[in-house]
Amino acid sequence: MNESRRDYKTVWTGLSGSMEDAYLFVSGYTDEEKFHSASEDTLGILLETVGLREADVVLEIGCGVGRVGTVISPFVKEWIGCDVSPNMLRHARHRLIGLDNVRFQEISGYDLKPIADASVDVVYTTVVFMHLEEWDRYAYVLEALRVLRPGGRFYCDNMNLASDEGWAVFEEGLKLIRAKRPPQISKFSTVPEFETYLQRAGFTDIHVATRPMWVYGWGTKPRAVRA
């Protein structure tokens, strides 16, 4: 394992000194119109999967510069942006300035410890699992279950290793690691991986679906504790 990769706080704080750098390393581009379009696409997926309700408290793991929070916050009671990088949170605060139903929380990179048990209705993480090791992905699935209220919903996504589009990006990554392996280089997921995370964590009503580049999964926290 590349230990520098797992030092998420150092890596992502170093990559996000300026707003432009933060945009570039998160999405690969800095075009604001394209950035907004991608945000609207994510909003649509969340509405179709976990749903968003006016009374919901919603938490994003790895909020970055607040790309998705900008379009989600008008639909919900409260949006909580969590990120490992203080620079990312600084950019997100600037991006969401003037919104009175948002708050921000710096996290360790491995858990959601500052967030109380059973205090959130929806947890989602998008374009984040690719930057995490598999054990750390699952740790966040477990943490999502902890902070969700009974009946709360969780969503996650990643690039799909099993698709032609995902495999093409994988092969490009192979060229990069032969030269120098960047600590933030993306890693991929599969349908069985997401199914296993959600099942093992204890979610119910589990769904995993794919689009050409992506695999995404969602589930519900049980309303009653299992005997």
ZABASE-962128 format. One record per atom (N, C-alpha, C): x, y, z; atom name. Coordinates in steps of 0.1 Angstrom, whole numbers, plus 5000, padded with zeros to 4 digits. Example, Ala and Ser with C-alpha at 12.3 -4.5 7.8 and 13.67 -1.06 7.14 Angstrom:
<sites>
+------+-------+------+------+
| east | north |   up | atom |
+------+-------+------+------+
| 5132 |  4943 | 5078 |    N |
| 5123 |  4955 | 5078 |   CA |
| 5132 |  4967 | 5078 |    C |
| 5128 |  4978 | 5071 |    N |
| 5137 |  4989 | 5071 |   CA |
| 5129 |  5000 | 5079 |    C |
+------+-------+------+------+
</sites>
This chain:
<sites>
+------+-------+------+------+
| east | north |   up | atom |
+------+-------+------+------+
| 5008 |  4988 | 5000 |    N |
| 5000 |  5000 | 5000 |   CA |
| 5009 |  5013 | 5000 |    C |
| 5005 |  5022 | 4992 |    N |
| 5012 |  5035 | 4992 |   CA |
| 5008 |  5043 | 5004 |    C |
| 5017 |  5044 | 5014 |    N |
| 5013 |  5050 | 5027 |   CA |
| 5010 |  5065 | 5025 |    C |
| 5017 |  5072 | 5016 |    N |
| 5015 |  5086 | 5013 |   CA |
| 5001 |  5088 | 5008 |    C |
| 4995 |  5078 | 5001 |    N |
| 4981 |  5079 | 4996 |   CA |
| 4972 |  5080 | 5008 |    C |
| 4974 |  5072 | 5019 |    N |
| 4965 |  5072 | 5030 |   CA |
| 4966 |  5084 | 5039 |    C |
| 4976 |  5092 | 5037 |    N |
| 4977 |  5105 | 5045 |   CA |
| 4968 |  5115 | 5038 |    C |
| 4955 |  5112 | 5038 |    N |
| 4945 |  5120 | 5030 |   CA |
| 4946 |  5135 | 5034 |    C |
| 4947 |  5138 | 5046 |    N |
| 4947 |  5152 | 5050 |   CA |
| 4959 |  5160 | 5044 |    C |
| 4971 |  5154 | 5044 |    N |
| 4982 |  5161 | 5039 |   CA |
| 4981 |  5162 | 5023 |    C |
| 4977 |  5151 | 5017 |    N |
| 4976 |  5150 | 5003 |   CA |
| 4966 |  5161 | 4998 |    C |
| 4954 |  5161 | 5003 |    N |
| 4943 |  5169 | 4998 |   CA |
| 4944 |  5184 | 5002 |    C |
| 4951 |  5186 | 5013 |    N |
| 4954 |  5200 | 5017 |   CA |
| 4964 |  5206 | 5008 |    C |
| 4974 |  5198 | 5004 |    N |
| 4984 |  5202 | 4995 |   CA |
| 4980 |  5204 | 4981 |    C |
| 4969 |  5197 | 4977 |    N |
| 4964 |  5199 | 4963 |   CA |
| 4953 |  5209 | 4962 |    C |
| 4950 |  5216 | 4972 |    N |
| 4938 |  5225 | 4972 |   CA |
| 4941 |  5239 | 4977 |    C |
| 4954 |  5244 | 4975 |    N |
| 4958 |  5257 | 4980 |   CA |
| 4949 |  5268 | 4974 |    C |
| 4947 |  5267 | 4961 |    N |
| 4938 |  5277 | 4954 |   CA |
| 4926 |  5270 | 4949 |    C |
| 4915 |  5278 | 4947 |    N |
| 4903 |  5273 | 4942 |   CA |
| 4905 |  5266 | 4929 |    C |
| 4913 |  5272 | 4920 |    N |
| 4916 |  5266 | 4907 |   CA |
| 4922 |  5252 | 4908 |    C |
| 4932 |  5251 | 4917 |    N |
| 4938 |  5238 | 4919 |   CA |
| 4928 |  5228 | 4925 |    C |
| 4920 |  5232 | 4934 |    N |
| 4910 |  5223 | 4940 |   CA |
| 4900 |  5218 | 4929 |    C |
| 4895 |  5227 | 4921 |    N |
| 4887 |  5223 | 4910 |   CA |
| 4894 |  5212 | 4901 |    C |
| 4907 |  5215 | 4898 |    N |
| 4914 |  5207 | 4888 |   CA |
| 4916 |  5193 | 4894 |    C |
| 4921 |  5192 | 4906 |    N |
| 4924 |  5179 | 4912 |   CA |
| 4912 |  5171 | 4916 |    C |
| 4900 |  5177 | 4918 |    N |
| 4888 |  5170 | 4921 |   CA |
| 4881 |  5165 | 4908 |    C |
| 4881 |  5174 | 4898 |    N |
| 4873 |  5170 | 4886 |   CA |
| 4881 |  5169 | 4874 |    C |
| 4893 |  5174 | 4873 |    N |
| 4901 |  5174 | 4861 |   CA |
| 4899 |  5185 | 4852 |    C |
| 4890 |  5195 | 4856 |    N |
| 4888 |  5207 | 4848 |   CA |
| 4885 |  5219 | 4857 |    C |
| 4885 |  5231 | 4851 |    N |
| 4882 |  5243 | 4859 |   CA |
| 4870 |  5251 | 4854 |    C |
| 4864 |  5246 | 4844 |    N |
| 4853 |  5253 | 4837 |   CA |
| 4841 |  5253 | 4846 |    C |
| 4836 |  5265 | 4850 |    N |
| 4825 |  5267 | 4860 |   CA |
| 4812 |  5261 | 4854 |    C |
| 4809 |  5263 | 4841 |    N |
| 4797 |  5258 | 4835 |   CA |
| 4796 |  5243 | 4836 |    C |
| 4807 |  5237 | 4832 |    N |
| 4808 |  5222 | 4833 |   CA |
| 4807 |  5217 | 4847 |    C |
| 4813 |  5225 | 4856 |    N |
| 4812 |  5221 | 4871 |   CA |
| 4798 |  5221 | 4875 |    C |
| 4790 |  5232 | 4872 |    N |
| 4776 |  5233 | 4876 |   CA |
| 4768 |  5221 | 4869 |    C |
| 4771 |  5218 | 4857 |    N |
| 4763 |  5208 | 4850 |   CA |
| 4765 |  5194 | 4857 |    C |
| 4778 |  5192 | 4861 |    N |
| 4780 |  5179 | 4868 |   CA |
| 4773 |  5179 | 4881 |    C |
| 4772 |  5190 | 4888 |    N |
| 4765 |  5191 | 4901 |   CA |
| 4750 |  5188 | 4899 |    C |
| 4744 |  5193 | 4888 |    N |
| 4730 |  5191 | 4885 |   CA |
| 4728 |  5176 | 4882 |    C |
| 4738 |  5170 | 4876 |    N |
| 4737 |  5155 | 4873 |   CA |
| 4737 |  5147 | 4886 |    C |
| 4746 |  5151 | 4895 |    N |
| 4746 |  5144 | 4908 |   CA |
| 4733 |  5146 | 4916 |    C |
| 4728 |  5158 | 4915 |    N |
| 4715 |  5161 | 4922 |   CA |
| 4704 |  5152 | 4917 |    C |
| 4704 |  5150 | 4903 |    N |
| 4694 |  5142 | 4897 |   CA |
| 4695 |  5127 | 4902 |    C |
| 4707 |  5122 | 4903 |    N |
| 4709 |  5108 | 4907 |   CA |
| 4705 |  5107 | 4922 |    C |
| 4708 |  5116 | 4930 |    N |
| 4704 |  5115 | 4944 |   CA |
| 4689 |  5116 | 4946 |    C |
| 4682 |  5124 | 4938 |    N |
| 4668 |  5125 | 4938 |   CA |
| 4662 |  5111 | 4934 |    C |
| 4668 |  5105 | 4924 |    N |
| 4663 |  5092 | 4919 |   CA |
| 4666 |  5080 | 4929 |    C |
| 4676 |  5081 | 4937 |    N |
| 4680 |  5070 | 4945 |   CA |
| 4676 |  5071 | 4959 |    C |
| 4683 |  5079 | 4967 |    N |
| 4680 |  5081 | 4981 |   CA |
| 4668 |  5091 | 4984 |    C |
| 4666 |  5100 | 4974 |    N |
| 4656 |  5110 | 4976 |   CA |
| 4661 |  5121 | 4985 |    C |
| 4655 |  5133 | 4983 |    N |
| 4658 |  5145 | 4992 |   CA |
| 4645 |  5151 | 4996 |    C |
| 4643 |  5153 | 5009 |    N |
| 4631 |  5158 | 5014 |   CA |
| 4633 |  5171 | 5022 |    C |
| 4623 |  5180 | 5022 |    N |
| 4625 |  5193 | 5028 |   CA |
| 4629 |  5193 | 5043 |    C |
| 4625 |  5182 | 5050 |    N |
| 4629 |  5181 | 5064 |   CA |
| 4642 |  5174 | 5067 |    C |
| 4649 |  5170 | 5056 |    N |
| 4661 |  5162 | 5058 |   CA |
| 4673 |  5170 | 5062 |    C |
| 4681 |  5164 | 5071 |    N |
| 4695 |  5168 | 5074 |   CA |
| 4704 |  5159 | 5066 |    C |
| 4711 |  5165 | 5057 |    N |
| 4719 |  5158 | 5047 |   CA |
| 4734 |  5160 | 5049 |    C |
| 4742 |  5150 | 5049 |    N |
| 4757 |  5151 | 5051 |   CA |
| 4764 |  5145 | 5039 |    C |
| 4774 |  5153 | 5035 |    N |
| 4783 |  5148 | 5024 |   CA |
| 4796 |  5145 | 5029 |    C |
| 4801 |  5133 | 5026 |    N |
| 4815 |  5129 | 5030 |   CA |
| 4824 |  5133 | 5018 |    C |
| 4834 |  5142 | 5021 |    N |
| 4842 |  5146 | 5010 |   CA |
| 4836 |  5157 | 5002 |    C |
| 4832 |  5168 | 5008 |    N |
| 4824 |  5178 | 5001 |   CA |
| 4832 |  5186 | 4991 |    C |
| 4846 |  5186 | 4993 |    N |
| 4854 |  5194 | 4984 |   CA |
| 4851 |  5209 | 4984 |    C |
| 4849 |  5215 | 4973 |    N |
| 4847 |  5229 | 4972 |   CA |
| 4832 |  5233 | 4973 |    C |
| 4824 |  5223 | 4977 |    N |
| 4809 |  5225 | 4978 |   CA |
| 4802 |  5224 | 4965 |    C |
| 4807 |  5217 | 4955 |    N |
| 4801 |  5216 | 4942 |   CA |
| 4787 |  5211 | 4943 |    C |
| 4784 |  5200 | 4951 |    N |
| 4771 |  5194 | 4951 |   CA |
| 4763 |  5201 | 4962 |    C |
| 4769 |  5206 | 4973 |    N |
| 4762 |  5213 | 4983 |   CA |
| 4754 |  5225 | 4978 |    C |
| 4760 |  5231 | 4968 |    N |
| 4754 |  5243 | 4962 |   CA |
| 4740 |  5240 | 4957 |    C |
| 4738 |  5229 | 4950 |    N |
| 4725 |  5226 | 4944 |   CA |
| 4716 |  5218 | 4953 |    C |
| 4721 |  5211 | 4963 |    N |
| 4713 |  5203 | 4972 |   CA |
| 4707 |  5211 | 4983 |    C |
| 4714 |  5221 | 4988 |    N |
| 4710 |  5228 | 5000 |   CA |
| 4696 |  5235 | 4999 |    C |
| 4692 |  5239 | 4987 |    N |
| 4678 |  5245 | 4986 |   CA |
| 4667 |  5235 | 4988 |    C |
| 4670 |  5222 | 4987 |    N |
| 4660 |  5212 | 4988 |   CA |
| 4658 |  5206 | 5002 |    C |
| 4667 |  5209 | 5011 |    N |
| 4667 |  5202 | 5024 |   CA |
| 4667 |  5212 | 5036 |    C |
| 4665 |  5207 | 5048 |    N |
| 4665 |  5215 | 5060 |   CA |
| 4679 |  5220 | 5063 |    C |
| 4689 |  5210 | 5062 |    N |
| 4703 |  5214 | 5065 |   CA |
| 4712 |  5205 | 5057 |    C |
| 4723 |  5211 | 5052 |    N |
| 4734 |  5204 | 5045 |   CA |
| 4747 |  5205 | 5053 |    C |
| 4753 |  5194 | 5056 |    N |
| 4766 |  5194 | 5063 |   CA |
| 4777 |  5189 | 5054 |    C |
| 4786 |  5198 | 5051 |    N |
| 4798 |  5194 | 5043 |   CA |
| 4810 |  5190 | 5051 |    C |
| 4814 |  5178 | 5050 |    N |
| 4825 |  5172 | 5057 |   CA |
| 4837 |  5170 | 5047 |    C |
| 4849 |  5174 | 5051 |    N |
| 4861 |  5172 | 5043 |   CA |
| 4873 |  5171 | 5052 |    C |
| 4883 |  5163 | 5046 |    N |
| 4895 |  5162 | 5054 |   CA |
| 4904 |  5174 | 5052 |    C |
| 4902 |  5182 | 5042 |    N |
| 4911 |  5193 | 5039 |   CA |
| 4906 |  5206 | 5044 |    C |
| 4913 |  5214 | 5053 |    N |
| 4908 |  5227 | 5056 |   CA |
| 4907 |  5237 | 5045 |    C |
| 4916 |  5235 | 5035 |    N |
| 4915 |  5243 | 5023 |   CA |
| 4903 |  5241 | 5015 |    C |
| 4899 |  5228 | 5013 |    N |
| 4886 |  5225 | 5006 |   CA |
| 4875 |  5232 | 5013 |    C |
| 4874 |  5231 | 5027 |    N |
| 4863 |  5237 | 5034 |   CA |
| 4863 |  5252 | 5033 |    C |
| 4875 |  5258 | 5032 |    N |
| 4876 |  5272 | 5030 |   CA |
| 4870 |  5276 | 5017 |    C |
| 4873 |  5269 | 5007 |    N |
| 4867 |  5272 | 4993 |   CA |
| 4852 |  5269 | 4993 |    C |
| 4848 |  5259 | 5000 |    N |
| 4833 |  5255 | 5001 |   CA |
| 4826 |  5266 | 5008 |    C |
| 4831 |  5271 | 5019 |    N |
| 4824 |  5282 | 5026 |   CA |
| 4823 |  5295 | 5017 |    C |
| 4833 |  5297 | 5009 |    N |
| 4832 |  5309 | 5000 |   CA |
| 4822 |  5306 | 4989 |    C |
| 4821 |  5294 | 4984 |    N |
| 4812 |  5290 | 4973 |   CA |
| 4797 |  5291 | 4978 |    C |
| 4795 |  5287 | 4991 |    N |
| 4781 |  5286 | 4996 |   CA |
| 4778 |  5298 | 5005 |    C |
| 4786 |  5309 | 5004 |    N |
| 4783 |  5321 | 5013 |   CA |
| 4769 |  5326 | 5011 |    C |
| 4763 |  5330 | 5022 |    N |
| 4749 |  5335 | 5021 |   CA |
| 4739 |  5325 | 5024 |    C |
| 4742 |  5312 | 5023 |    N |
| 4732 |  5301 | 5026 |   CA |
| 4732 |  5299 | 5041 |    C |
| 4720 |  5300 | 5047 |    N |
| 4719 |  5299 | 5062 |   CA |
| 4716 |  5285 | 5067 |    C |
| 4715 |  5275 | 5058 |    N |
| 4712 |  5261 | 5062 |   CA |
| 4723 |  5252 | 5059 |    C |
| 4736 |  5257 | 5059 |    N |
| 4747 |  5249 | 5056 |   CA |
| 4757 |  5250 | 5068 |    C |
| 4765 |  5239 | 5071 |    N |
| 4776 |  5240 | 5080 |   CA |
| 4787 |  5231 | 5075 |    C |
| 4798 |  5233 | 5081 |    N |
| 4810 |  5226 | 5076 |   CA |
| 4817 |  5219 | 5088 |    C |
| 4823 |  5207 | 5085 |    N |
| 4830 |  5200 | 5095 |   CA |
| 4843 |  5193 | 5090 |    C |
| 4854 |  5197 | 5095 |    N |
| 4867 |  5190 | 5092 |   CA |
| 4867 |  5177 | 5098 |    C |
| 4871 |  5166 | 5091 |    N |
| 4872 |  5153 | 5096 |   CA |
| 4886 |  5147 | 5094 |    C |
| 4888 |  5135 | 5100 |    N |
| 4901 |  5130 | 5100 |   CA |
| 4906 |  5124 | 5087 |    C |
| 4896 |  5119 | 5079 |    N |
| 4899 |  5112 | 5067 |   CA |
| 4896 |  5097 | 5068 |    C |
| 4892 |  5093 | 5080 |    N |
| 4889 |  5079 | 5083 |   CA |
| 4876 |  5076 | 5090 |    C |
| 4869 |  5087 | 5095 |    N |
| 4857 |  5085 | 5102 |   CA |
| 4849 |  5099 | 5102 |    C |
| 4837 |  5098 | 5109 |    N |
| 4829 |  5110 | 5110 |   CA |
| 4827 |  5113 | 5125 |    C |
| 4837 |  5111 | 5133 |    N |
| 4836 |  5112 | 5148 |   CA |
| 4830 |  5125 | 5153 |    C |
| 4831 |  5137 | 5146 |    N |
| 4825 |  5149 | 5152 |   CA |
| 4810 |  5148 | 5151 |    C |
| 4804 |  5139 | 5143 |    N |
| 4790 |  5138 | 5140 |   CA |
| 4783 |  5129 | 5150 |    C |
| 4772 |  5133 | 5156 |    N |
| 4766 |  5125 | 5166 |   CA |
| 4758 |  5113 | 5160 |    C |
| 4757 |  5102 | 5168 |    N |
| 4749 |  5091 | 5164 |   CA |
| 4735 |  5095 | 5160 |    C |
| 4730 |  5088 | 5150 |    N |
| 4715 |  5089 | 5146 |   CA |
| 4711 |  5104 | 5146 |    C |
| 4718 |  5112 | 5139 |    N |
| 4715 |  5126 | 5138 |   CA |
| 4713 |  5132 | 5124 |    C |
| 4714 |  5123 | 5114 |    N |
| 4713 |  5127 | 5100 |   CA |
| 4703 |  5118 | 5092 |    C |
| 4697 |  5124 | 5082 |    N |
| 4687 |  5116 | 5074 |   CA |
| 4693 |  5110 | 5062 |    C |
| 4702 |  5117 | 5056 |    N |
| 4708 |  5112 | 5043 |   CA |
| 4723 |  5115 | 5044 |    C |
| 4731 |  5104 | 5041 |    N |
| 4746 |  5106 | 5039 |   CA |
| 4749 |  5102 | 5025 |    C |
| 4757 |  5110 | 5018 |    N |
| 4761 |  5106 | 5005 |   CA |
| 4776 |  5109 | 5003 |    C |
| 4782 |  5102 | 4994 |    N |
| 4796 |  5105 | 4990 |   CA |
| 4798 |  5103 | 4976 |    C |
| 4802 |  5113 | 4968 |    N |
| 4803 |  5112 | 4954 |   CA |
| 4817 |  5116 | 4949 |    C |
| 4823 |  5108 | 4940 |    N |
| 4836 |  5111 | 4935 |   CA |
| 4847 |  5112 | 4946 |    C |
| 4845 |  5103 | 4956 |    N |
| 4854 |  5103 | 4967 |   CA |
| 4861 |  5089 | 4969 |    C |
| 4853 |  5078 | 4968 |    N |
| 4858 |  5065 | 4970 |   CA |
| 4870 |  5062 | 4961 |    C |
| 4871 |  5068 | 4950 |    N |
| 4882 |  5066 | 4941 |   CA |
| 4896 |  5070 | 4947 |    C |
| 4895 |  5079 | 4957 |    N |
| 4907 |  5084 | 4963 |   CA |
| 4910 |  5077 | 4976 |    C |
| 4902 |  5067 | 4980 |    N |
| 4904 |  5060 | 4993 |   CA |
| 4908 |  5045 | 4991 |    C |
| 4915 |  5040 | 5000 |    N |
| 4918 |  5026 | 5001 |   CA |
| 4905 |  5018 | 5004 |    C |
| 4904 |  5005 | 5001 |    N |
| 4891 |  4998 | 5002 |   CA |
| 4887 |  4998 | 5017 |    C |
| 4896 |  4996 | 5026 |    N |
| 4893 |  4995 | 5040 |   CA |
| 4887 |  5008 | 5045 |    C |
| 4892 |  5019 | 5040 |    N |
| 4887 |  5033 | 5044 |   CA |
| 4873 |  5035 | 5037 |    C |
| 4871 |  5030 | 5026 |    N |
| 4858 |  5031 | 5020 |   CA |
| 4847 |  5024 | 5029 |    C |
| 4850 |  5012 | 5033 |    N |
| 4841 |  5005 | 5041 |   CA |
| 4839 |  5012 | 5055 |    C |
| 4850 |  5017 | 5060 |    N |
| 4849 |  5024 | 5073 |   CA |
| 4839 |  5036 | 5072 |    C |
| 4839 |  5043 | 5061 |    N |
| 4829 |  5053 | 5059 |   CA |
| 4815 |  5048 | 5057 |    C |
| 4813 |  5036 | 5051 |    N |
| 4800 |  5030 | 5050 |   CA |
| 4795 |  5027 | 5065 |    C |
| 4804 |  5022 | 5073 |    N |
| 4800 |  5019 | 5087 |   CA |
| 4796 |  5032 | 5094 |    C |
| 4804 |  5042 | 5092 |    N |
| 4802 |  5055 | 5099 |   CA |
| 4789 |  5061 | 5094 |    C |
| 4786 |  5060 | 5081 |    N |
| 4773 |  5065 | 5076 |   CA |
| 4761 |  5058 | 5083 |    C |
| 4762 |  5045 | 5085 |    N |
| 4752 |  5038 | 5093 |   CA |
| 4751 |  5043 | 5107 |    C |
| 4762 |  5046 | 5113 |    N |
| 4762 |  5051 | 5127 |   CA |
| 4754 |  5065 | 5128 |    C |
| 4758 |  5074 | 5119 |    N |
| 4752 |  5088 | 5121 |   CA |
| 4738 |  5089 | 5115 |    C |
| 4734 |  5079 | 5107 |    N |
| 4720 |  5080 | 5102 |   CA |
| 4710 |  5076 | 5112 |    C |
| 4699 |  5083 | 5112 |    N |
| 4687 |  5080 | 5120 |   CA |
| 4681 |  5067 | 5114 |    C |
| 4674 |  5059 | 5122 |    N |
| 4667 |  5047 | 5116 |   CA |
| 4658 |  5051 | 5104 |    C |
| 4659 |  5044 | 5094 |    N |
| 4652 |  5047 | 5081 |   CA |
| 4660 |  5057 | 5072 |    C |
| 4672 |  5062 | 5077 |    N |
| 4680 |  5071 | 5069 |   CA |
| 4686 |  5064 | 5057 |    C |
| 4690 |  5072 | 5047 |    N |
| 4695 |  5066 | 5035 |   CA |
| 4710 |  5070 | 5032 |    C |
| 4717 |  5061 | 5025 |    N |
| 4731 |  5063 | 5022 |   CA |
| 4733 |  5060 | 5007 |    C |
| 4742 |  5069 | 5001 |    N |
| 4745 |  5067 | 4987 |   CA |
| 4760 |  5068 | 4985 |    C |
| 4766 |  5060 | 4977 |    N |
| 4780 |  5061 | 4973 |   CA |
| 4782 |  5058 | 4959 |    C |
| 4793 |  5062 | 4953 |    N |
| 4797 |  5059 | 4939 |   CA |
| 4812 |  5059 | 4937 |    C |
| 4815 |  5053 | 4925 |    N |
| 4829 |  5053 | 4921 |   CA |
| 4830 |  5049 | 4906 |    C |
| 4842 |  5051 | 4900 |    N |
| 4843 |  5046 | 4887 |   CA |
| 4842 |  5031 | 4886 |    C |
| 4836 |  5026 | 4875 |    N |
| 4833 |  5012 | 4874 |   CA |
| 4844 |  5004 | 4867 |    C |
| 4852 |  4996 | 4874 |    N |
| 4863 |  4989 | 4868 |   CA |
| 4858 |  4979 | 4857 |    C |
| 4846 |  4974 | 4858 |    N |
| 4841 |  4964 | 4848 |   CA |
| 4835 |  4970 | 4835 |    C |
| 4834 |  4983 | 4834 |    N |
| 4829 |  4989 | 4822 |   CA |
| 4840 |  4992 | 4813 |    C |
| 4837 |  4993 | 4800 |    N |
| 4847 |  4997 | 4790 |   CA |
| 4853 |  5011 | 4793 |    C |
| 4845 |  5020 | 4797 |    N |
| 4849 |  5034 | 4799 |   CA |
| 4858 |  5034 | 4812 |    C |
| 4854 |  5027 | 4822 |    N |
| 4862 |  5026 | 4834 |   CA |
| 4875 |  5019 | 4832 |    C |
| 4875 |  5009 | 4824 |    N |
| 4888 |  5002 | 4821 |   CA |
| 4897 |  5010 | 4813 |    C |
| 4892 |  5019 | 4804 |    N |
| 4901 |  5028 | 4797 |   CA |
| 4908 |  5037 | 4806 |    C |
| 4901 |  5042 | 4816 |    N |
| 4908 |  5051 | 4826 |   CA |
| 4918 |  5043 | 4834 |    C |
| 4914 |  5031 | 4837 |    N |
| 4923 |  5022 | 4845 |   CA |
| 4936 |  5020 | 4837 |    C |
| 4936 |  5018 | 4824 |    N |
| 4948 |  5016 | 4816 |   CA |
| 4956 |  5028 | 4815 |    C |
| 4949 |  5040 | 4815 |    N |
| 4957 |  5053 | 4815 |   CA |
| 4964 |  5054 | 4829 |    C |
| 4958 |  5050 | 4839 |    N |
| 4965 |  5050 | 4852 |   CA |
| 4977 |  5041 | 4853 |    C |
| 4976 |  5030 | 4846 |    N |
| 4987 |  5020 | 4845 |   CA |
| 5000 |  5027 | 4839 |    C |
| 4998 |  5036 | 4829 |    N |
| 5009 |  5043 | 4823 |   CA |
| 5015 |  5053 | 4834 |    C |
| 5006 |  5059 | 4842 |    N |
| 5011 |  5069 | 4851 |   CA |
| 5019 |  5062 | 4862 |    C |
| 5015 |  5051 | 4867 |    N |
| 5022 |  5045 | 4879 |   CA |
| 5035 |  5039 | 4874 |    C |
| 5037 |  5037 | 4861 |    N |
| 5050 |  5032 | 4857 |   CA |
| 5061 |  5043 | 4857 |    C |
| 5056 |  5055 | 4856 |    N |
| 5065 |  5067 | 4857 |   CA |
| 5066 |  5071 | 4872 |    C |
| 5055 |  5076 | 4878 |    N |
| 5055 |  5080 | 4892 |   CA |
| 5041 |  5079 | 4896 |    C |
| 5039 |  5072 | 4908 |    N |
| 5025 |  5070 | 4913 |   CA |
| 5020 |  5081 | 4921 |    C |
| 5011 |  5090 | 4916 |    N |
| 5006 |  5101 | 4924 |   CA |
| 4998 |  5096 | 4936 |    C |
| 4999 |  5102 | 4947 |    N |
| 4992 |  5097 | 4959 |   CA |
| 4977 |  5098 | 4958 |    C |
| 4972 |  5107 | 4949 |    N |
| 4958 |  5109 | 4947 |   CA |
| 4952 |  5101 | 4935 |    C |
| 4960 |  5092 | 4929 |    N |
| 4956 |  5085 | 4917 |   CA |
| 4943 |  5077 | 4920 |    C |
| 4934 |  5077 | 4911 |    N |
| 4921 |  5071 | 4913 |   CA |
| 4922 |  5056 | 4913 |    C |
| 4914 |  5049 | 4922 |    N |
| 4912 |  5035 | 4922 |   CA |
| 4897 |  5032 | 4919 |    C |
| 4894 |  5020 | 4915 |    N |
| 4881 |  5017 | 4910 |   CA |
| 4873 |  5008 | 4919 |    C |
| 4860 |  5006 | 4916 |    N |
| 4851 |  4997 | 4923 |   CA |
| 4843 |  4988 | 4913 |    C |
| 4836 |  4979 | 4919 |    N |
| 4827 |  4970 | 4911 |   CA |
| 4814 |  4968 | 4918 |    C |
| 4805 |  4962 | 4911 |    N |
| 4791 |  4960 | 4917 |   CA |
| 4792 |  4951 | 4929 |    C |
| 4800 |  4939 | 4928 |    N |
| 4800 |  4931 | 4941 |   CA |
| 4807 |  4938 | 4953 |    C |
| 4816 |  4946 | 4950 |    N |
| 4822 |  4954 | 4961 |   CA |
| 4812 |  4962 | 4969 |    C |
| 4804 |  4970 | 4961 |    N |
| 4794 |  4979 | 4967 |   CA |
| 4783 |  4970 | 4974 |    C |
| 4779 |  4960 | 4968 |    N |
| 4769 |  4951 | 4974 |   CA |
| 4774 |  4946 | 4987 |    C |
| 4787 |  4941 | 4988 |    N |
| 4793 |  4936 | 5000 |   CA |
| 4794 |  4946 | 5011 |    C |
| 4799 |  4958 | 5008 |    N |
| 4799 |  4969 | 5018 |   CA |
| 4786 |  4971 | 5024 |    C |
| 4776 |  4973 | 5016 |    N |
| 4763 |  4977 | 5021 |   CA |
| 4756 |  4965 | 5029 |    C |
| 4758 |  4953 | 5024 |    N |
| 4752 |  4942 | 5032 |   CA |
| 4760 |  4939 | 5045 |    C |
| 4773 |  4939 | 5044 |    N |
| 4781 |  4937 | 5056 |   CA |
| 4779 |  4947 | 5067 |    C |
| 4777 |  4960 | 5063 |    N |
| 4775 |  4971 | 5072 |   CA |
| 4761 |  4970 | 5079 |    C |
| 4752 |  4963 | 5072 |    N |
| 4738 |  4962 | 5078 |   CA |
| 4727 |  4970 | 5072 |    C |
| 4730 |  4976 | 5060 |    N |
| 4719 |  4983 | 5053 |   CA |
| 4709 |  4973 | 5048 |    C |
| 4697 |  4979 | 5046 |    N |
| 4686 |  4971 | 5040 |   CA |
| 4682 |  4978 | 5027 |    C |
| 4673 |  4972 | 5019 |    N |
| 4667 |  4978 | 5007 |   CA |
| 4679 |  4983 | 4998 |    C |
| 4689 |  4974 | 4996 |    N |
| 4701 |  4977 | 4989 |   CA |
| 4699 |  4976 | 4974 |    C |
| 4705 |  4986 | 4967 |    N |
| 4705 |  4987 | 4953 |   CA |
| 4719 |  4990 | 4948 |    C |
| 4723 |  4984 | 4937 |    N |
| 4736 |  4988 | 4931 |   CA |
| 4733 |  4988 | 4916 |    C |
| 4737 |  4999 | 4910 |    N |
| 4734 |  5001 | 4895 |   CA |
| 4747 |  5007 | 4889 |    C |
| 4747 |  5007 | 4875 |    N |
| 4758 |  5012 | 4868 |   CA |
| 4754 |  5021 | 4857 |    C |
| 4763 |  5030 | 4853 |    N |
| 4762 |  5038 | 4841 |   CA |
| 4775 |  5036 | 4834 |    C |
| 4777 |  5041 | 4822 |    N |
| 4789 |  5037 | 4815 |   CA |
| 4802 |  5038 | 4822 |    C |
| 4804 |  5049 | 4830 |    N |
| 4816 |  5051 | 4837 |   CA |
| 4815 |  5047 | 4852 |    C |
| 4803 |  5046 | 4857 |    N |
| 4801 |  5046 | 4871 |   CA |
| 4794 |  5034 | 4877 |    C |
| 4797 |  5031 | 4889 |    N |
| 4789 |  5021 | 4897 |   CA |
| 4785 |  5029 | 4909 |    C |
| 4772 |  5027 | 4913 |    N |
| 4767 |  5035 | 4925 |   CA |
| 4757 |  5026 | 4932 |    C |
| 4758 |  5028 | 4946 |    N |
| 4750 |  5019 | 4954 |   CA |
| 4743 |  5028 | 4965 |    C |
| 4731 |  5023 | 4970 |    N |
| 4724 |  5030 | 4980 |   CA |
| 4716 |  5020 | 4988 |    C |
| 4713 |  5024 | 5001 |    N |
| 4706 |  5015 | 5010 |   CA |
| 4700 |  5023 | 5021 |    C |
| 4693 |  5016 | 5030 |    N |
| 4686 |  5022 | 5041 |   CA |
| 4690 |  5016 | 5054 |    C |
| 4691 |  5025 | 5064 |    N |
| 4694 |  5020 | 5078 |   CA |
| 4681 |  5014 | 5083 |    C |
| 4682 |  5002 | 5089 |    N |
| 4670 |  4995 | 5095 |   CA |
| 4664 |  5004 | 5105 |    C |
| 4651 |  5003 | 5106 |    N |
| 4643 |  5011 | 5115 |   CA |
| 4643 |  5005 | 5129 |    C |
| 4646 |  4991 | 5130 |    N |
| 4647 |  4984 | 5143 |   CA |
| 4660 |  4977 | 5143 |    C |
| 4665 |  4976 | 5155 |    N |
| 4678 |  4969 | 5157 |   CA |
| 4675 |  4954 | 5156 |    C |
| 4684 |  4947 | 5149 |    N |
| 4682 |  4933 | 5147 |   CA |
| 4684 |  4925 | 5160 |    C |
| 4676 |  4915 | 5162 |    N |
| 4677 |  4907 | 5174 |   CA |
| 4690 |  4898 | 5174 |    C |
+------+-------+------+------+
</sites>
